[in-house]
Amino acid sequence: MADARDRARARSGLRLVTAAAASERSDEALVRAFLAGDDEAFGELVRRHERTVLALLKRYTEGSPAGSDAARDLAQVAFVRAFQAVRRTSWLRAIGPESFRAWLFRVAVNLGRNHARDTRRWRRAPVEAAEAVPVWGVGTAELEHAERERAVRTAVLNLPQRQRDVLTLRIDAELSFREIAGVLGITEGNARVHFHHAARRLRDAVARVEGP
Amino acid sequence: MNPCVELDGLLAERASGDLAPEDQARLDAHLPSCERCRAELASYEAALDLMRMPKGSACRDAGVPSPLPCGVGRGPGRGAPTERGREHLDLALSTLAAWKRHRSRTARLALGAGVLSVAAAAALALAPGLFEKRVPHALESAAPAAAAEPDVGESVETSALARRQDDEEITSEDVALAALDAAEQP
C-alpha cells in the first residue's frame, strides 16, 4: 500500500515541501507558478490550506451519513473549483481585495452549505447530536471535556446557516471579520452580530452540560 | 442602558481575538470593575476553545481536524502522526489527479469545439452556392401572390427571364416567345 503511494507520488512529481521552503513563497507566487504548469506549487497550495478547508467542511458534513469522507471529497472539489476559477478568470490581475485563501474558503463554505442542505433534504429529523467519538483509557476529566466538546459541535451543527458560516470562518479559518464580510458578501457589522449570536449559543450549550 | 448588556457582543468578539481598537479600550476600562463581565468573557473563551482544534498538536500539524485533543481517546493504531501525514499527502495527490482529469477533459472539449468550428466554417463556405440555388424557388413561390392581379406585360418579362441564362442578352425572339407563353396561360 505504501509502495503504491510512493509510486503515485513519484509519477505525479509531487514532493513534500519543507515548512521553511513553504514560508518563502506567498500564495500568489504559488498560484502564478501553478498557472505556469508547476504541479509542485499546486501540491503546496493544497498542503498549506487543506487543514483549514477540511476543518471548515467538517462543520457542514458532521452528522451526515458520509461523515469525514464527505469532508475530504468536498475539500478536493473545493480546491479543483478554486483552481478552475483562478485559471478561467483574470484573478491574478484582480487579486487586490481578495486573496486566494479567501477565495478558496468561499468555495468551501458554499460547497459545505449545499451539502448540508442536501443532507437535510433527505433526513427530516434535525441534527440531534454530533457523532460520539469512541474513547479509550481516559479519566473522568477527559470524558467531561469530550462531552463539552460534543455539546459545542452539536450546537454548531444546529446554528442558523449564516451564523455557522461566520463562526467557522472566524474560528476554523481564522479570517478577520472584515475578510468574512468580503467572503460572505455582508457588512462587517453584520458579520460581528452573527458571530455574537453564534458564540452565545455555544456558551449556553456548554452551560447546559455543566449544569447549575 | 446597562453597560454590561451593551458590551456583551464585544465580549464574544474579544474572546475570538478580533476586536476593534476603540471597543478594546472600552472593555479594558470596564472589565476591572465588573466581575460579571469577566465571568462572561471567560465562558465565551471556554466555549470557543472547545470548538477550536488544539494548536500545536500532532493532529493539527498533520492537518486532521479532531473533535478531541489529539492523542486523547483514539483507538489503538489510530491517529499516529506518520499515518496522518500520509493521508495529508494523499489529499494533495488525489486533488492533483482530479485537477489533471479536469484539465484533460477540458482539453478534449476544446478539441471538439475546434472540430465543430472547422465544420461550421466549411458549411458556411458551401452555403452561398446552396443559397443561390434556393433563390429561384423563393421567387417562384412569390410569383402567385404577384399574379393575383394579372399584368400581361410583367408576366411576359418574368417568364422570359426565368428561362434565360444570366449573361445572355434579351433578344426580340425571346420577347416573342414570352408573349406566346402569356397567351397560353389560362
Interface residues (C-beta under 8 A of the other chain):
Chain A: A2 R5 A8 R9 S12 L14 L16 D39 F42 G43 V46 R47 E50 R51 L54 A55 K58 R72 A75 Q76 V77 F79 V80 F83 Q84 A130 V133 P134 V135 W136 V138 E142 H145 A146 R148 E149 R150 V152 R153 V156 L167 R170 I171 D172 S176 F177 R192 V193 F195 H196 A199 R200 L202 R203 A205 V206 A207
Chain B: D8 G9 A12 E13 A15 S16 D18 S43 Y44 A46 A47 L48 L50 M51 R52 M53 R60 G63 V64 P65 P67 L68 P69 V72 G73 R74 G75 P76 R86 H88 L89 D90 L91 A92 L93 S94 T95 L96 A97 A98 W99 H102
